[in-house]
Structures are given as C-alpha cells and as structure tokens.
Amino acid sequence: MSKFIPLSIPNFEGNEKKYVDDALEQGWVSTGGAYISKLEKQIAAFLHTDNVAACQSGTSALHLSLVEAGVKPGDVVIVPPLTFIAAVNPVKYQFATPVFIDCDDSFCVDPIKLRKFCEEECVFEDEVLKYNGLVVKALVVVHVFGNMADMVSIMKTAQKYNLKVIEDATEALGTYYTEGEYKGKYAGTIGDFGAYSFNGNKIITTGGGGAVTANKSKVVDHIRYLSTQAKNDPHYYIHNEVGYNYRMTNLQAALGVAQMEELSEFIRRKQVNYDLYCKLFESFELGKMIGFREGTSSNKWFYSLEINRDKVKATMREIITALEERGVQTRAIWGLINEQVPYQGEVAYKMEKAPYYAERILNFPSSTQITKEEIEYVAEQIKDVLEGFADGNGENQ
C-alpha cells in the first residue's frame, strides 16, 4: 500500500459545505448567528441535558468550568497525570495548585486512590476538604480516549468531600452508561460541569471549538455570558464581571451543525472498526488491545495497543518511525503531565499505573472513513514491526 494512513482526520460527508456557505451568504461569520444557537440545542438534545454553551475550544470550556466552580488562587484542584496537558493548564490559569492522582487500567483517575488521598492526606472540617492547609475545591475527571471513568465511585467521593466535579469529555462525546446508577447518562452530564472539544481530530469537528454544560441551566447561561466578555449591555458596552473572548464563531457552528447530523453514524463506525482491530490483534503476543469500561457504550474515539515490554525493547520513537516509513501514522500516549517542566514541582500521588502505561501504549489510525482494507494493513504492519524488533532488537534484523 503506497498511500499514507493518518491517525485521525475529519470527515466531511454531509452538509458541511452547504451550511458554511449559507453562513457566509448571510454575512454572519463571527461570534453571533443562528448556527451557534442551533448547535447548542443539537448538543443539548443529544446529551439529554437542558443547556449547552458553545465556546472556542475544549480548553476554554474547562477554564470556564473552573471559573464557575469558584476555583481561586491558592485552591487545590485534583487532576490526572495521563492525558493531554490542556486538561490541567486551566488550573494554572486560575493560579490554583494541581495535585496529580494516578490512573487505573482505563487510563482515567483511580477512584480508590482518589478516596485514599482525601481520607489519608487531607483534613475534612466544617464541610471543607483541605490539603496542607489549602482548600481542595475541584476535581478534573478525563474520560480518556472515550473510555468512561468510574463515575459512580468518583461521585460518591466528591459528594462526601464537597468537591466540584469537572468532566473533561473532550474525547468522549457520545459515551454513556448502559446500566447501573447512571444508566443513560452521557459523559459530561454526571458531574457539575462537562467540557467537550471539536478539534480537528475529535469525533466531530468545527475546526477548533468546544462546548460546556453544567448540572444547572442557569450556570450554563452564566458561562455563556462570561464567554462573550460578560456583556451586560452590548449597545453601551457595560460589563459587570471579567469576561473572556471564548465564544464560538457562527462559521464554526455551521460546520458543527452538519457534523452533529452525522455523529451517530461516526460512533457506529468507530465501534465497528474497533471490533475489527480486536479480532486482528487477538492472540497477538507482542501487544493487546485496551478495552472499554463494562456497563458503558463508548464512542471508541481512539484505539490503544499495550505493547509487551518483556519482548519488545525498542523505544516508542523507533516503533513510530518504522511504522511511518510503511505509511502508517501512529503515536505514543502523552508524556506524564507531572513530569513536564511546568509541573515538576507539584504533588503526584501514588504514581504506578500512569508511568506503566506511558511506556507501553501505542495509538493507531482510527478515522471514521478508514476502510476495512486499511485497517487490515495497519494491523499487519504493526505486527510485522513489533515482531521485527522482538526477534532481533531492530526491525530489519
């Protein structure tokens, strides 16, 4: 196969051009226009929630959630180490202090370690949780690669210690519980806030863009107000709070409206393609597919192979480079945030699983338009490359 198979690219099969052209013809291209409201209503209906505010990015959605949660300078926010750094950077925007809690085998926050941290490392007095004298205000939960975190356990801990829960569902639009206490509840609608991303590699895209919801409709209205520079009187430029330029544009929203029309089909394809990859890697000794939480229906946004490090000693860079030479784009999971330069001085609690998976996870092509033949080629090349490194400690040996 001579062509290049990318990791994850946008899919424009529907009305994207039609709606964007319509927005252009109307002249509504910036931070106002009917497509913004339409997209917000589409997302709210899909998620079975009352209100959604479209915004500039998943990062801005997280930042606005922290602002609305009352996170102030000096407060503590519990965060994950194994995710994209944008999930944690907004904590710094608020001049708050992140504390990293290890992940479990879903790559999401470990609910057992979360509870132990609150019970054993903190003091709970007068309904306030404190760590080293600092108020622990919130918890950021990331549903990594579309895999639902253990929200049942996490919410019990959060409710016991009065923690605001901000769900980073930027990779999990469409993931929901199929059984149990939260049956029918979507990622991002269980905690106090839910943040979504429509970046170019997400399951739907608006180019950039994001959205945020909350467990109270009035809270979403206030977030929307903050995202538009906190305009109290747009005609006379009266602003009663510090606002942000975080609003989505109408052009982006036009793209998003078309993408929402295709979301269910995109999810179906992701799930079918994941099942095919699982079949192709079944009984493969040098790597195994990472699963998704039982009792949930995942959007299966991204696929992960855990490399057998007892047999494959090559670095992830060597593996990725060898596959790229064969026309297959892959990537390593993120470098741990607590090891990044801006965060090296922060507390990292009981790190075990996160470092383990950081050295072993390979992500590979998962676009919604990938073909069966391309999937088979990807699996064949990954197997061949890993076998080459395992046999001779070098692909070509």
Secondary structure, DSSP 4 states (H G I P E B T S, - for coil): --S-B-S------SSHHHHHHHHHHHT--SS-SHHHHHHHHHHHHHHT-S-EEEES-HHHHHHHHHHHTT--TT-EEEE-SSS-GGGTHHHHHTT-EEEEE-B-TTSSB-HHHHHHIIIII-EEETTEEEETTEEEEEEEEE-GGGPPP-HHHHHHHHHHTT-EEEEE-TT-TT-EESSSTTTTPBTTSSSSEEEEE--TTSSS--SS-EEEEESSHHHHHHHHHHHBT-EEETTTTEESS---B-PPPHHHHHHHHHHHHHHHHHHHHHHHHHHHHHHHTTT-TTEEE----TTEE----SEEEEE-TTT--S-HHHHHHHHHHTTB--EEPPPPGGGSGGGTTSEEES-SHHHHHHTTEEEE---TT--HHHHHHHHHHHHHHHHHHHHHSSTT-
